[in-house]
Amino acid sequence: MAEGQVWTIGSILKWSEQYFGSHGAETPRLDAEVLLSYLLGQKRIFLYVHFDQPLTAEELARYREMVKRRAAGEPVAYICGEKEFMGLTFKVTPAVLVPQPDTETLVEAVIERLKGKEGARIADVCTGSGAIALALAHYLPETSVAATDISADAVSIAKENAESLGLSERVVFCEGDLLAPLSGETFDAIVSNPPYIPSAEIAGLPREVRAEPIIALDGGADGLDFYRRLVHESTALLKDGGFLAVECGDTQAGAIAEMAVTGGFGRTEIVHDLSDKERVVVMWKA
């Protein structure tokens, strides 16, 4: 990025796209647009309408720092400090996973199965930023949600997100291991996007994924450790006719459904994401 050159929105985007691409970014143009639009406080369409607008010296200096961080492998969401999920904006920091579009499949599956059920109670396990719990509370206004995470920092972020979305009265966050903080309660649905990456595969993940908290990624030797616990522990907290719904990796749905059958669940469903991958397993208590 040459000193003294007049950089317009259009020229800086073109340069950033090439620079990010040379540093291994999977979506270099998108990364550049998201960072610049965040910096300018505008929607991405603004960049195309004002492509010949020059950046001020201050804007250019701030953008340089953002580019350095992204090129070093830091996720765009951490640089901006926020991420959109299910049409809502969530604060994110390195203490929590960045909400991903795949997880919207889980939220949508739960919404579809609870729609019209007034007074339903939901538990969200491994809540992280609170994205799942808060999206469910937002789109199912007659429900209440209790969410847990073993990380105190994650619970703190989730509470901030609940406050900013006006959902603090209907979503309670608890620090603790999986379902332990909810012992003695009962729910119509238990939902989770638990750690599911096999331990040996962590080192081979993209840099930006490895920048996220390992505790929220590592699912044990085969990636299924947390599913075994959830299947075993959830039946005592589910009402009759309730369900456990979990997100999973591309090849894990069959094994999880098998666990559910041997674990006493009555029936299972496998839900595909927009890429037609098996992304969610729903397990119903008889």
C-alpha positions as CSV (number, residue, x, y, z in Angstrom):
1,M,0.0,0.0,0.0
2,A,2.1,2.9,-1.3
3,E,2.5,6.0,0.8
4,G,1.3,9.3,-0.7
5,Q,-1.0,7.6,-3.2
6,V,-4.6,8.7,-3.3
7,W,-6.6,5.7,-2.4
8,T,-10.3,5.6,-3.4
9,I,-12.8,3.0,-2.2
10,G,-12.5,1.2,-5.5
11,S,-8.8,1.1,-5.6
12,I,-8.3,0.0,-2.0
13,L,-10.8,-2.8,-2.4
14,K,-9.0,-4.1,-5.5
15,W,-5.6,-3.9,-3.8
16,S,-7.0,-5.6,-0.6
17,E,-8.6,-8.4,-2.6
18,Q,-5.3,-9.2,-4.2
19,Y,-3.4,-8.9,-0.9
20,F,-5.7,-11.1,1.0
21,G,-5.7,-13.7,-1.8
22,S,-1.9,-13.8,-1.7
23,H,-2.2,-14.5,2.1
24,G,-4.5,-17.5,1.7
25,A,-7.9,-15.9,2.5
26,E,-10.8,-18.0,1.1
27,T,-13.0,-15.0,0.5
28,P,-10.6,-12.1,-0.2
29,R,-13.1,-9.7,-1.9
30,L,-15.8,-10.3,0.7
31,D,-13.3,-9.8,3.6
32,A,-12.1,-6.5,2.1
33,E,-15.7,-5.2,1.6
34,V,-16.8,-6.2,5.1
35,L,-13.8,-4.6,6.8
36,L,-14.1,-1.4,4.7
37,S,-17.8,-1.0,5.1
38,Y,-17.5,-1.5,8.9
39,L,-14.7,1.1,9.0
40,L,-16.9,3.6,7.1
41,G,-20.0,2.8,9.1
42,Q,-21.9,2.0,5.9
43,K,-23.6,-0.9,4.2
44,R,-21.6,-2.8,1.5
45,I,-23.7,-1.3,-1.3
46,F,-22.3,2.1,-0.3
47,L,-18.9,0.9,-1.5
48,Y,-20.1,0.4,-5.1
49,V,-22.1,3.6,-5.2
50,H,-19.1,5.6,-4.0
51,F,-16.2,3.6,-5.5
52,D,-14.4,6.8,-6.5
53,Q,-14.6,8.4,-3.0
54,P,-11.1,8.9,-1.6
55,L,-10.3,7.7,1.9
56,T,-9.0,10.2,4.5
57,A,-5.6,9.8,6.0
58,E,-7.2,8.6,9.3
59,E,-9.4,6.1,7.5
60,L,-6.5,4.8,5.5
61,A,-4.4,4.4,8.7
62,R,-7.1,2.5,10.5
63,Y,-7.8,0.3,7.5
64,R,-4.1,-0.6,7.2
65,E,-4.2,-2.0,10.7
66,M,-7.3,-4.0,9.9
67,V,-5.6,-5.4,6.8
68,K,-2.5,-6.4,8.8
69,R,-4.7,-8.3,11.3
70,R,-6.7,-10.1,8.6
71,A,-3.5,-11.1,6.7
72,A,-2.1,-12.5,9.9
73,G,-5.1,-14.9,10.1
74,E,-7.4,-13.1,12.5
75,P,-11.1,-13.6,11.7
76,V,-12.9,-10.6,10.1
77,A,-15.6,-10.9,12.9
78,Y,-13.0,-10.4,15.6
79,I,-11.5,-7.4,13.8
80,C,-14.9,-5.8,13.5
81,G,-16.1,-7.1,16.9
82,E,-19.4,-8.3,15.6
83,K,-21.1,-10.8,13.4
84,E,-24.6,-11.1,11.8
85,F,-26.5,-14.3,12.4
86,M,-30.1,-14.9,11.6
87,G,-30.5,-11.3,10.8
88,L,-29.3,-10.2,14.2
89,T,-26.0,-8.6,15.1
90,F,-23.9,-10.2,17.8
91,K,-20.8,-9.0,19.6
92,V,-17.9,-11.5,19.2
93,T,-14.4,-11.6,20.7
94,P,-11.7,-14.3,20.7
95,A,-13.5,-15.7,23.8
96,V,-16.3,-17.1,21.6
97,L,-16.8,-18.9,18.3
98,V,-17.8,-16.8,15.3
99,P,-21.4,-17.7,14.4
100,Q,-21.6,-19.5,11.1
101,P,-24.3,-19.7,8.4
102,D,-24.4,-23.5,8.8
103,T,-25.7,-23.0,12.4
104,E,-28.7,-21.2,11.0
105,T,-29.9,-24.7,9.8
106,L,-30.1,-25.8,13.5
107,V,-31.9,-22.6,14.6
108,E,-34.4,-22.9,11.7
109,A,-35.0,-26.6,12.5
110,V,-35.8,-25.8,16.1
111,I,-38.1,-22.9,15.2
112,E,-40.0,-25.1,12.8
113,R,-40.6,-27.8,15.4
114,L,-41.6,-25.4,18.2
115,K,-43.6,-22.8,16.2
116,G,-47.0,-22.3,17.8
117,K,-46.1,-24.0,21.1
118,E,-46.8,-21.3,23.6
119,G,-44.7,-21.3,26.8
120,A,-42.1,-23.7,25.5
121,R,-38.8,-23.9,27.4
122,I,-35.5,-24.3,25.6
123,A,-32.0,-25.1,26.9
124,D,-29.0,-24.0,24.7
125,V,-25.8,-25.9,25.7
126,C,-22.3,-24.5,24.8
127,T,-23.9,-21.2,24.0
128,G,-20.8,-19.1,23.3
129,S,-21.9,-15.7,22.1
130,G,-25.5,-16.6,22.8
131,A,-26.3,-16.6,19.1
132,I,-28.5,-19.7,19.1
133,A,-30.3,-18.9,22.3
134,L,-31.0,-15.3,21.4
135,A,-32.1,-16.1,17.8
136,L,-34.5,-18.7,19.1
137,A,-35.9,-16.2,21.7
138,H,-36.2,-13.5,19.1
139,Y,-38.1,-15.6,16.5
140,L,-40.1,-17.6,19.1
141,P,-41.4,-14.8,21.3
142,E,-43.6,-17.1,23.5
143,T,-40.6,-19.1,24.7
144,S,-38.1,-18.8,27.5
145,V,-34.5,-20.0,27.1
146,A,-31.8,-21.1,29.6
147,A,-28.3,-21.2,28.1
148,T,-25.0,-22.6,29.5
149,D,-21.3,-22.4,28.7
150,I,-18.3,-23.6,30.7
151,S,-16.4,-20.3,29.8
152,A,-17.1,-17.3,32.1
153,D,-15.9,-15.0,29.4
154,A,-18.4,-16.5,26.9
155,V,-21.2,-16.1,29.4
156,S,-20.3,-12.5,29.8
157,I,-20.4,-11.8,26.1
158,A,-23.7,-13.7,25.7
159,K,-25.2,-11.5,28.5
160,E,-24.1,-8.4,26.7
161,N,-25.7,-9.6,23.5
162,A,-28.9,-10.4,25.3
163,E,-29.0,-6.8,26.7
164,S,-28.3,-5.2,23.3
165,L,-31.1,-7.3,21.7
166,G,-33.6,-6.6,24.5
167,L,-33.9,-10.2,25.4
168,S,-32.4,-10.3,28.9
169,E,-35.7,-11.0,30.6
170,R,-36.4,-14.1,28.6
171,V,-32.9,-15.6,28.3
172,V,-30.9,-16.7,31.3
173,F,-27.2,-17.5,31.0
174,C,-25.4,-19.9,33.4
175,E,-21.7,-20.8,33.7
176,G,-21.1,-24.5,33.9
177,D,-20.4,-27.8,32.2
178,L,-23.0,-28.8,29.6
179,L,-26.4,-29.4,31.4
180,A,-25.0,-29.4,35.0
181,P,-26.3,-25.9,35.8
182,L,-29.8,-26.9,34.7
183,S,-30.2,-30.0,36.9
184,G,-33.7,-30.5,38.1
185,E,-35.3,-28.4,35.4
186,T,-37.3,-29.7,32.4
187,F,-37.4,-28.4,28.8
188,D,-39.4,-28.9,25.6
189,A,-36.1,-28.7,23.6
190,I,-32.4,-28.9,24.3
191,V,-30.2,-27.4,21.6
192,S,-26.5,-27.5,21.1
193,N,-23.7,-26.7,18.7
194,P,-21.0,-28.5,20.7
195,P,-17.3,-28.9,19.9
196,Y,-17.1,-31.6,17.2
197,I,-13.7,-31.4,15.5
198,P,-11.6,-34.5,16.1
199,S,-8.5,-33.6,18.2
200,A,-6.0,-34.7,15.6
201,E,-7.6,-32.4,12.9
202,I,-7.3,-29.2,14.9
203,A,-3.8,-28.4,13.8
204,G,-4.9,-28.6,10.1
205,L,-7.7,-26.2,10.4
206,P,-7.5,-22.8,8.5
207,R,-5.6,-20.1,10.5
208,E,-8.8,-18.1,11.2
209,V,-10.5,-21.1,12.7
210,R,-7.5,-21.9,14.9
211,A,-7.8,-18.3,16.2
212,E,-11.1,-19.3,17.8
213,P,-11.2,-20.9,21.2
214,I,-9.9,-24.4,21.1
215,I,-12.2,-25.4,23.9
216,A,-15.2,-24.7,21.6
217,L,-13.7,-26.8,18.7
218,D,-12.1,-29.9,20.2
219,G,-14.6,-32.8,20.3
220,G,-12.2,-35.5,21.4
221,A,-10.5,-38.3,19.5
222,D,-13.4,-38.9,17.1
223,G,-15.2,-35.6,17.6
224,L,-18.2,-37.2,19.3
225,D,-17.3,-36.9,23.0
226,F,-19.9,-34.1,23.7
227,Y,-22.7,-35.9,21.7
228,R,-22.3,-39.0,23.9
229,R,-22.7,-36.8,27.0
230,L,-25.6,-34.8,25.6
231,V,-27.5,-38.0,24.6
232,H,-26.9,-39.5,28.0
233,E,-27.6,-36.5,30.1
234,S,-30.5,-34.8,28.2
235,T,-33.2,-37.4,28.6
236,A,-33.6,-36.6,32.3
237,L,-34.2,-32.9,31.5
238,L,-36.5,-33.4,28.5
239,K,-40.3,-33.4,28.8
240,D,-42.1,-36.4,27.2
241,G,-42.4,-35.6,23.5
242,G,-39.5,-33.1,23.7
243,F,-36.4,-33.2,21.6
244,L,-32.6,-32.8,21.6
245,A,-31.3,-31.0,18.4
246,V,-27.6,-30.7,17.6
247,E,-25.4,-29.4,14.9
248,C,-22.7,-31.8,13.7
249,G,-19.8,-32.2,11.2
250,D,-20.3,-33.4,7.7
251,T,-19.9,-37.1,8.4
252,Q,-21.2,-37.4,12.0
253,A,-25.0,-37.4,11.7
254,G,-25.3,-41.2,11.3
255,A,-23.2,-42.0,14.3
256,I,-25.2,-39.5,16.4
257,A,-28.5,-40.9,15.3
258,E,-27.3,-44.3,16.3
259,M,-26.3,-43.1,19.7
260,A,-29.8,-41.6,20.1
261,V,-31.5,-45.0,19.4
262,T,-29.3,-46.9,21.8
263,G,-29.6,-44.1,24.3
264,G,-33.4,-44.5,24.5
265,F,-34.7,-41.8,22.2
266,G,-37.9,-42.7,20.3
267,R,-37.0,-41.5,16.8
268,T,-34.5,-39.3,15.0
269,E,-34.4,-36.9,12.1
270,I,-31.5,-35.7,10.1
271,V,-31.7,-32.2,8.6
272,H,-29.6,-31.1,5.6
273,D,-28.1,-27.7,5.2
274,L,-28.2,-25.5,2.0
275,S,-25.3,-27.5,0.6
276,D,-27.2,-30.7,1.1
277,K,-24.9,-31.9,3.9
278,E,-26.2,-33.7,6.9
279,R,-25.9,-30.8,9.4
280,V,-28.5,-31.3,12.2
281,V,-29.8,-34.3,14.1
282,V,-33.1,-34.1,16.0
283,M,-33.7,-36.8,18.6
284,W,-37.2,-37.1,20.1
285,K,-37.9,-38.4,23.6
286,A,-40.7,-41.0,23.5
